[in-house]
Amino acid sequence: MRAQTKEKLIQRLRSYRNQPLSALLCILVILSAVLTFSVLIALIVYILFKGIPHISPELFAWEYTTENVSMMPAIINTLIITALSLLFALPIGIFSSIYLVEYAKRGSKLVSVVRITTETLSGIPSIVYGLFGYLFFNIFLNWSYTILGGALTLAIMILPLIMRTTEEALMSVPDLYREGSFGLGAGKLRTVFRIVLPSAMPGILAGVILAVGRIVGETAALLYPAGTAATVADGLMSSGRTLAVHMYALLNEGLYMDQAYATAVVLLILVIGINALSGLIAKKVGVKE
């Protein structure tokens, strides 16, 4: 198998004999892919090597204490904030994208302004969203540190990502699908929800996967709106830390470095599990030929 791959690579390089620039670009692309993959593997191996030996049952106790440094409250808070953020951001993001692609006039100034705005918001650092959430939810609305404020802050942060990925997924659906549906007598709304959305669902779920990954790994945007309470939030108006914030707090204190690495392993497994589950759902709900 390796010999065949090596032979194919040699044949491809020989085909570039008369095109030295193309050969150089091909080599640079291959080296970039190998370097990226190597860095990723190195990070995963380092986290697993440093964290797995320190995983113990005490880290999964229901209540956090300075003796067990349990991460279970943070895991539960992470799931709650992730669900709330998607609950707020998904309907707005998907419906906005449907309007921009299916209902708004193509080439209109409104569509251009919205696209530029979403792209601009996507590049804003997460700490800026955290400061906005603190000023608006904690101070202006007088909510103090709350799970709800943190979830709303993250919903605002991932909204541009969901809008852009959903818009690209809808635009990738061929117009022949729409024309065929209209030709069979279906209306606009029925065509969108029965033909276009199922066809674009894998792309939409890809955006959801990226959004979930950003939510689970976010720290700066949650420090100020949600706080760092090491307990399970007993309501939406209570403070609570997520798994990423929990790991940051342990590293910042400098007293629980081993437990912080163990938390990193759990966080890595959680992200991989969510991505795998989302990919499985994408295959199940995708349009079958």
DOMARLO-706196 format. One record per residue (C-alpha): x, y, z; residue number from 1; residue in one letter. Coordinates in pm, 1 decimal, decimal comma, always signed. Each point is the difference from the previous one (the first is absolute). Layout:
<rs>
<east:X north:Y up:Z num:NUM residu:a>
...
</rs>
This chain:
<rs>
<east:+0,0 north:+0,0 up:+0,0 num:1 residu:m>
<east:+279,4 north:+240,8 up:+89,3 num:2 residu:r>
<east:+193,7 north:-101,1 up:-309,3 num:3 residu:a>
<east:-298,6 north:+77,7 up:-221,8 num:4 residu:q>
<east:-46,0 north:+337,2 up:+164,3 num:5 residu:t>
<east:+369,3 north:+78,3 up:-43,4 num:6 residu:k>
<east:-12,2 north:-106,0 up:-365,3 num:7 residu:e>
<east:-302,4 north:+219,4 up:-68,8 num:8 residu:k>
<east:+177,6 north:+292,7 up:+164,1 num:9 residu:l>
<east:+308,6 north:-55,0 up:-216,9 num:10 residu:i>
<east:-212,2 north:-20,4 up:-316,2 num:11 residu:q>
<east:-176,5 north:+321,1 up:+92,9 num:12 residu:r>
<east:+331,1 north:+177,2 up:+57,9 num:13 residu:l>
<east:+128,0 north:-126,2 up:-335,5 num:14 residu:r>
<east:-305,0 north:+145,3 up:-171,7 num:15 residu:s>
<east:+107,3 north:+338,9 up:+135,8 num:16 residu:y>
<east:+346,4 north:-29,9 up:-158,6 num:17 residu:r>
<east:-78,3 north:+264,7 up:-257,3 num:18 residu:n>
<east:-184,2 north:+211,4 up:+256,6 num:19 residu:q>
<east:+244,9 north:+73,4 up:+283,1 num:20 residu:p>
<east:-228,4 north:+254,5 up:+165,1 num:21 residu:l>
<east:-285,7 north:-252,0 up:+18,4 num:22 residu:s>
<east:+238,2 north:-259,0 up:+146,0 num:23 residu:a>
<east:+115,1 north:+248,4 up:+264,3 num:24 residu:l>
<east:-359,1 north:+85,5 up:+93,5 num:25 residu:l>
<east:-86,4 north:-370,1 up:+19,9 num:26 residu:c>
<east:+291,9 north:-64,2 up:+236,8 num:27 residu:i>
<east:-96,6 north:+299,7 up:+215,9 num:28 residu:l>
<east:-359,9 north:-120,7 up:+23,5 num:29 residu:v>
<east:+111,0 north:-349,2 up:+104,1 num:30 residu:i>
<east:+243,6 north:+137,3 up:+257,5 num:31 residu:l>
<east:-268,7 north:+231,4 up:+139,8 num:32 residu:s>
<east:-243,1 north:-290,4 up:+36,7 num:33 residu:a>
<east:+262,8 north:-217,6 up:+169,5 num:34 residu:v>
<east:+102,9 north:+283,3 up:+233,7 num:35 residu:l>
<east:-360,0 north:+76,3 up:+97,3 num:36 residu:t>
<east:-79,1 north:-365,1 up:+64,2 num:37 residu:f>
<east:+321,6 north:-44,6 up:+199,4 num:38 residu:s>
<east:-74,2 north:+298,2 up:+223,2 num:39 residu:v>
<east:-352,6 north:-127,9 up:+62,8 num:40 residu:l>
<east:+122,5 north:-347,5 up:+91,2 num:41 residu:i>
<east:+272,5 north:+145,4 up:+221,5 num:42 residu:a>
<east:-252,2 north:+210,6 up:+192,7 num:43 residu:l>
<east:-236,0 north:-293,3 up:+49,7 num:44 residu:i>
<east:+281,2 north:-231,7 up:+112,4 num:45 residu:v>
<east:+135,4 north:+264,8 up:+239,4 num:46 residu:y>
<east:-340,6 north:+58,6 up:+158,8 num:47 residu:i>
<east:-68,3 north:-372,3 up:+36,0 num:48 residu:l>
<east:+349,4 north:-67,5 up:+137,2 num:49 residu:f>
<east:-25,6 north:+274,2 up:+261,5 num:50 residu:k>
<east:-363,7 north:-49,8 up:+93,6 num:51 residu:g>
<east:-93,0 north:-368,6 up:-5,3 num:52 residu:i>
<east:+220,5 north:-101,8 up:+297,7 num:53 residu:p>
<east:-175,5 north:+257,4 up:+218,9 num:54 residu:h>
<east:-360,5 north:-95,8 up:-77,5 num:55 residu:i>
<east:-160,2 north:-136,5 up:+316,1 num:56 residu:s>
<east:-353,4 north:-65,8 up:+130,5 num:57 residu:p>
<east:+29,1 north:+300,6 up:+230,0 num:58 residu:e>
<east:+0,7 north:+230,2 up:-303,1 num:59 residu:l>
<east:-354,0 north:-113,3 up:-80,4 num:60 residu:f>
<east:-152,7 north:+57,5 up:+342,0 num:61 residu:a>
<east:-333,5 north:+180,8 up:-2,4 num:62 residu:w>
<east:+116,6 north:+289,7 up:+219,5 num:63 residu:e>
<east:+316,8 north:+201,5 up:-45,3 num:64 residu:y>
<east:+237,0 north:+33,1 up:+293,8 num:65 residu:t>
<east:+360,6 north:+109,4 up:+33,5 num:66 residu:t>
<east:+92,5 north:-363,5 up:+72,4 num:67 residu:e>
<east:-158,9 north:-174,2 up:-300,4 num:68 residu:n>
<east:+2,5 north:+293,8 up:-249,5 num:69 residu:v>
<east:-297,7 north:-164,1 up:-171,8 num:70 residu:s>
<east:-77,4 north:+90,3 up:-360,0 num:71 residu:m>
<east:-350,8 north:-148,5 up:-0,6 num:72 residu:m>
<east:-176,6 north:+332,7 up:+76,5 num:73 residu:p>
<east:+195,2 north:+158,0 up:-286,3 num:74 residu:a>
<east:-101,4 north:-281,0 up:-238,3 num:75 residu:i>
<east:-367,3 north:+46,6 up:+85,7 num:76 residu:i>
<east:+25,8 north:+377,4 up:-36,2 num:77 residu:n>
<east:+171,5 north:-46,4 up:-336,9 num:78 residu:t>
<east:-287,3 north:-212,1 up:-129,0 num:79 residu:l>
<east:-256,4 north:+250,9 up:+129,4 num:80 residu:i>
<east:+172,6 north:+302,0 up:-155,2 num:81 residu:i>
<east:+54,6 north:-183,3 up:-329,6 num:82 residu:t>
<east:-366,9 north:-97,0 up:-23,4 num:83 residu:a>
<east:-119,0 north:+351,2 up:+89,4 num:84 residu:l>
<east:+237,9 north:+169,7 up:-243,6 num:85 residu:s>
<east:-112,4 north:-221,7 up:-288,1 num:86 residu:l>
<east:-362,9 north:+48,0 up:+99,9 num:87 residu:l>
<east:+36,8 north:+376,5 up:-39,1 num:88 residu:f>
<east:+238,0 north:+13,0 up:-297,0 num:89 residu:a>
<east:-118,2 north:-280,9 up:-229,2 num:90 residu:l>
<east:-353,8 north:+123,3 up:-82,2 num:91 residu:p>
<east:+113,9 north:+358,4 up:-57,1 num:92 residu:i>
<east:+303,0 north:-99,9 up:-203,9 num:93 residu:g>
<east:-177,5 north:-257,1 up:-219,6 num:94 residu:i>
<east:-310,7 north:+212,1 up:-64,8 num:95 residu:f>
<east:+213,7 north:+305,8 up:-76,9 num:96 residu:s>
<east:+200,2 north:-200,6 up:-251,3 num:97 residu:s>
<east:-318,2 north:-134,5 up:-158,8 num:98 residu:i>
<east:-122,8 north:+354,0 up:-48,8 num:99 residu:y>
<east:+330,5 north:+118,7 up:-146,9 num:100 residu:l>
<east:+25,4 north:-288,4 up:-247,3 num:101 residu:v>
<east:-359,7 north:-87,6 up:-85,3 num:102 residu:e>
<east:-207,0 north:+314,6 up:+47,4 num:103 residu:y>
<east:+225,3 north:+305,5 up:-28,3 num:104 residu:a>
<east:+78,1 north:+131,3 up:-346,1 num:105 residu:k>
<east:+336,5 north:-120,3 up:-124,4 num:106 residu:r>
<east:+254,5 north:+276,4 up:-10,8 num:107 residu:g>
<east:-199,0 north:+229,2 up:+227,7 num:108 residu:s>
<east:+183,0 north:+243,0 up:+225,1 num:109 residu:k>
<east:-165,9 north:-147,4 up:+310,5 num:110 residu:l>
<east:+152,4 north:-340,6 up:-68,1 num:111 residu:v>
<east:+343,7 north:+154,5 up:-55,8 num:112 residu:s>
<east:-18,9 north:+199,5 up:+323,0 num:113 residu:v>
<east:-108,4 north:-303,2 up:+201,6 num:114 residu:v>
<east:+279,3 north:-213,9 up:-144,5 num:115 residu:r>
<east:+264,6 north:+262,0 up:+70,4 num:116 residu:i>
<east:-135,3 north:+41,1 up:+353,2 num:117 residu:t>
<east:+5,0 north:-373,5 up:+74,2 num:118 residu:t>
<east:+353,0 north:-35,0 up:-135,1 num:119 residu:e>
<east:+110,5 north:+294,1 up:+213,9 num:120 residu:t>
<east:-162,0 north:-144,3 up:+311,4 num:121 residu:l>
<east:+169,1 north:-334,5 up:-65,5 num:122 residu:s>
<east:+340,7 north:+164,3 up:+34,3 num:123 residu:g>
<east:-64,4 north:+173,1 up:+332,3 num:124 residu:i>
<east:+203,4 north:-152,4 up:+288,8 num:125 residu:p>
<east:-200,5 north:-198,8 up:+251,4 num:126 residu:s>
<east:+111,0 north:+222,8 up:+287,8 num:127 residu:i>
<east:-189,3 north:+287,4 up:-164,3 num:128 residu:v>
<east:-316,4 north:-209,4 up:+6,1 num:129 residu:y>
<east:+68,5 north:-77,6 up:+364,2 num:130 residu:g>
<east:+33,0 north:+369,3 up:+86,4 num:131 residu:l>
<east:-318,4 north:+76,7 up:-193,9 num:132 residu:f>
<east:-186,6 north:-272,8 up:+187,5 num:133 residu:g>
<east:+129,3 north:+131,2 up:+330,5 num:134 residu:y>
<east:-96,7 north:+361,0 up:-73,3 num:135 residu:l>
<east:-342,5 north:-84,0 up:-143,1 num:136 residu:f>
<east:-124,5 north:-301,2 up:+196,4 num:137 residu:f>
<east:+184,2 north:+41,4 up:+329,7 num:138 residu:n>
<east:-5,4 north:+377,7 up:+38,3 num:139 residu:i>
<east:-271,1 north:+144,7 up:-224,9 num:140 residu:f>
<east:-256,5 north:-276,9 up:+65,9 num:141 residu:l>
<east:+135,1 north:-54,8 up:+354,0 num:142 residu:n>
<east:+14,1 north:-378,9 up:-42,1 num:143 residu:w>
<east:+338,2 north:-39,9 up:+170,1 num:144 residu:s>
<east:+183,5 north:-324,4 up:-90,5 num:145 residu:y>
<east:-248,7 north:-239,0 up:-160,7 num:146 residu:t>
<east:-6,8 north:-305,5 up:-223,9 num:147 residu:i>
<east:-262,6 north:+175,4 up:-211,9 num:148 residu:l>
<east:+223,5 north:+301,8 up:-57,5 num:149 residu:g>
<east:+287,0 north:-225,3 up:-102,4 num:150 residu:g>
<east:-220,4 north:-200,4 up:-236,9 num:151 residu:a>
<east:-136,5 north:+315,6 up:-164,1 num:152 residu:l>
<east:+352,8 north:+135,6 up:-40,9 num:153 residu:t>
<east:+112,2 north:-319,8 up:-169,2 num:154 residu:l>
<east:-314,4 north:-1,2 up:-216,0 num:155 residu:a>
<east:+91,3 north:+346,9 up:-128,4 num:156 residu:i>
<east:+355,7 north:-116,7 up:-58,8 num:157 residu:m>
<east:-86,9 north:-312,1 up:-203,9 num:158 residu:i>
<east:-288,8 north:+160,3 up:-190,0 num:159 residu:l>
<east:+220,6 north:+131,3 up:-286,3 num:160 residu:p>
<east:+161,1 north:-342,8 up:-36,5 num:161 residu:l>
<east:-335,4 north:-176,3 up:-24,4 num:162 residu:i>
<east:-134,4 north:+258,0 up:-243,8 num:163 residu:m>
<east:+296,9 north:-22,4 up:-235,5 num:164 residu:r>
<east:+21,7 north:-379,6 up:-3,9 num:165 residu:t>
<east:-376,8 north:-34,8 up:-44,1 num:166 residu:t>
<east:-0,1 north:+255,8 up:-278,7 num:167 residu:e>
<east:+280,3 north:-181,6 up:-182,1 num:168 residu:e>
<east:-180,2 north:-332,2 up:+43,6 num:169 residu:a>
<east:-324,0 north:+141,7 up:-142,8 num:170 residu:l>
<east:+181,7 north:+161,8 up:-292,4 num:171 residu:m>
<east:+165,3 north:-333,3 up:-83,3 num:172 residu:s>
<east:-340,4 north:-160,4 up:-67,4 num:173 residu:v>
<east:-52,1 north:+0,6 up:-381,5 num:174 residu:p>
<east:-276,0 north:+222,1 up:-133,7 num:175 residu:d>
<east:-130,0 north:-302,4 up:-191,9 num:176 residu:l>
<east:-134,7 north:-135,9 up:+329,1 num:177 residu:y>
<east:-201,7 north:+315,2 up:+55,1 num:178 residu:r>
<east:-119,3 north:+16,0 up:-360,2 num:179 residu:e>
<east:-106,4 north:-364,1 up:+8,0 num:180 residu:g>
<east:-195,7 north:+58,2 up:+319,5 num:181 residu:s>
<east:-170,8 north:+308,0 up:-144,5 num:182 residu:f>
<east:-78,4 north:-192,9 up:-316,7 num:183 residu:g>
<east:-181,9 north:-264,8 up:+204,1 num:184 residu:l>
<east:-218,1 north:+268,8 up:+156,7 num:185 residu:g>
<east:+172,3 north:+44,0 up:+335,9 num:186 residu:a>
<east:+3,9 north:+346,4 up:+153,7 num:187 residu:g>
<east:+297,9 north:+198,6 up:+118,2 num:188 residu:k>
<east:-26,9 north:-97,6 up:+365,8 num:189 residu:l>
<east:-51,3 north:-367,9 up:-76,2 num:190 residu:r>
<east:+294,3 north:-0,6 up:-239,6 num:191 residu:t>
<east:+228,4 north:+157,7 up:+256,8 num:192 residu:v>
<east:-87,3 north:-232,8 up:+287,2 num:193 residu:f>
<east:-54,8 north:-324,3 up:-193,8 num:194 residu:r>
<east:+261,9 north:+26,4 up:-275,7 num:195 residu:i>
<east:+265,1 north:+263,7 up:+67,6 num:196 residu:v>
<east:+55,2 north:-42,2 up:+374,7 num:197 residu:l>
<east:+38,1 north:-382,2 up:-6,7 num:198 residu:p>
<east:+249,5 north:+33,4 up:-284,5 num:199 residu:s>
<east:+198,9 north:+261,8 up:+190,5 num:200 residu:a>
<east:-20,9 north:-175,3 up:+337,3 num:201 residu:m>
<east:+350,9 north:-153,3 up:-4,1 num:202 residu:p>
<east:+150,8 north:+344,4 up:-57,7 num:203 residu:g>
<east:-218,9 north:+154,2 up:+269,3 num:204 residu:i>
<east:+101,0 north:-266,0 up:+250,5 num:205 residu:l>
<east:+364,6 north:+61,4 up:-87,9 num:206 residu:a>
<east:-52,6 north:+358,2 up:+115,0 num:207 residu:g>
<east:-170,3 north:-124,4 up:+314,6 num:208 residu:v>
<east:+300,0 north:-223,9 up:+71,5 num:209 residu:i>
<east:+234,2 north:+298,3 up:-29,9 num:210 residu:l>
<east:-228,5 north:+204,6 up:+224,5 num:211 residu:a>
<east:-13,4 north:-272,3 up:+265,2 num:212 residu:v>
<east:+376,1 north:-34,2 up:-7,9 num:213 residu:g>
<east:+38,9 north:+372,4 up:+55,0 num:214 residu:r>
<east:-253,2 north:+0,5 up:+283,7 num:215 residu:i>
<east:+157,7 north:-293,2 up:+183,0 num:216 residu:v>
<east:+351,7 north:+140,3 up:-29,9 num:217 residu:g>
<east:-85,9 north:+363,1 up:+76,4 num:218 residu:e>
<east:+140,8 north:+167,2 up:+309,1 num:219 residu:t>
<east:+40,0 north:+375,3 up:-45,8 num:220 residu:a>
<east:-361,7 north:+58,7 up:-104,5 num:221 residu:a>
<east:-130,4 north:-172,3 up:+315,0 num:222 residu:l>
<east:+225,0 north:+131,3 up:+274,9 num:223 residu:l>
<east:-195,3 north:+324,4 up:+45,5 num:224 residu:y>
<east:-362,8 north:-86,0 up:-91,3 num:225 residu:p>
<east:-23,6 north:-346,4 up:+161,5 num:226 residu:a>
<east:+260,4 north:+19,4 up:+275,2 num:227 residu:g>
<east:+216,3 north:-279,4 up:+140,7 num:228 residu:t>
<east:-214,6 north:-162,0 up:+269,8 num:229 residu:a>
<east:+114,8 north:-362,2 up:+40,4 num:230 residu:a>
<east:-349,6 north:-139,0 up:+60,6 num:231 residu:t>
<east:-281,7 north:-128,8 up:-216,2 num:232 residu:v>
<east:-224,4 north:+290,3 up:-93,4 num:233 residu:a>
<east:-333,6 north:-45,5 up:+176,1 num:234 residu:d>
<east:-174,9 north:+232,9 up:-245,2 num:235 residu:g>
<east:+50,7 north:+218,2 up:-302,4 num:236 residu:l>
<east:+70,4 north:+299,5 up:+222,1 num:237 residu:m>
<east:+276,8 north:-176,8 up:+192,6 num:238 residu:s>
<east:+372,0 north:+13,5 up:-65,3 num:239 residu:s>
<east:+199,4 north:-298,1 up:-122,1 num:240 residu:g>
<east:+324,7 north:-82,6 up:-176,5 num:241 residu:r>
<east:+34,8 north:-211,0 up:-311,3 num:242 residu:t>
<east:+264,7 north:-265,6 up:-52,3 num:243 residu:l>
<east:+233,5 north:+237,5 up:-183,4 num:244 residu:a>
<east:-38,0 north:+266,8 up:+268,2 num:245 residu:v>
<east:+56,5 north:-267,2 up:+264,9 num:246 residu:h>
<east:+327,4 north:-100,6 up:-165,8 num:247 residu:m>
<east:+103,7 north:+365,5 up:-28,6 num:248 residu:y>
<east:-72,9 north:+58,0 up:+368,5 num:249 residu:a>
<east:+206,7 north:-301,6 up:+104,2 num:250 residu:l>
<east:+293,8 north:+109,6 up:-215,1 num:251 residu:l>
<east:-30,1 north:+358,0 up:+121,5 num:252 residu:n>
<east:+13,0 north:-106,3 up:+363,2 num:253 residu:e>
<east:+310,1 north:-209,1 up:-66,7 num:254 residu:g>
<east:-88,1 north:-251,1 up:+273,2 num:255 residu:l>
<east:-178,7 north:-265,1 up:-205,1 num:256 residu:y>
<east:+207,7 north:-36,9 up:-315,5 num:257 residu:m>
<east:-46,3 north:-377,9 up:-19,0 num:258 residu:d>
<east:-377,1 north:+33,1 up:+34,8 num:259 residu:q>
<east:+2,3 north:+269,2 up:-269,4 num:260 residu:a>
<east:+165,6 north:-239,6 up:-245,5 num:261 residu:y>
<east:-255,6 north:-265,3 up:+90,3 num:262 residu:a>
<east:-275,3 north:+252,2 up:-69,1 num:263 residu:t>
<east:+158,6 north:+69,9 up:-337,9 num:264 residu:a>
<east:-26,5 north:-371,6 up:-87,2 num:265 residu:v>
<east:-369,7 north:-6,6 up:+90,1 num:266 residu:v>
<east:-57,8 north:+319,8 up:-197,8 num:267 residu:l>
<east:+176,5 north:-151,3 up:-301,8 num:268 residu:l>
<east:-207,8 north:-318,2 up:+21,2 num:269 residu:i>
<east:-319,4 north:+204,5 up:+39,0 num:270 residu:l>
<east:+73,1 north:+207,3 up:-311,7 num:271 residu:v>
<east:+90,4 north:-308,0 up:-205,1 num:272 residu:i>
<east:-314,3 north:-177,5 up:+118,6 num:273 residu:g>
<east:-223,5 north:+294,0 up:-90,0 num:274 residu:i>
<east:+159,8 north:+27,3 up:-343,8 num:275 residu:n>
<east:-38,7 north:-372,1 up:-63,4 num:276 residu:a>
<east:-364,0 north:+7,2 up:+109,2 num:277 residu:l>
<east:-71,9 north:+301,8 up:-217,5 num:278 residu:s>
<east:+167,0 north:-166,9 up:-298,7 num:279 residu:g>
<east:-212,6 north:-310,2 up:+52,0 num:280 residu:l>
<east:-314,9 north:+211,3 up:+14,9 num:281 residu:i>
<east:+107,0 north:+182,0 up:-316,3 num:282 residu:a>
<east:+24,4 north:-331,2 up:-184,2 num:283 residu:k>
<east:-338,7 north:-113,5 up:+130,0 num:284 residu:k>
<east:-191,1 north:+315,5 up:-93,1 num:285 residu:v>
<east:+177,6 north:+60,0 up:-330,9 num:286 residu:g>
<east:-188,5 north:-44,4 up:-324,2 num:287 residu:v>
<east:+19,6 north:-356,7 up:-117,8 num:288 residu:k>
<east:+46,5 north:-64,7 up:-366,2 num:289 residu:e>
</rs>
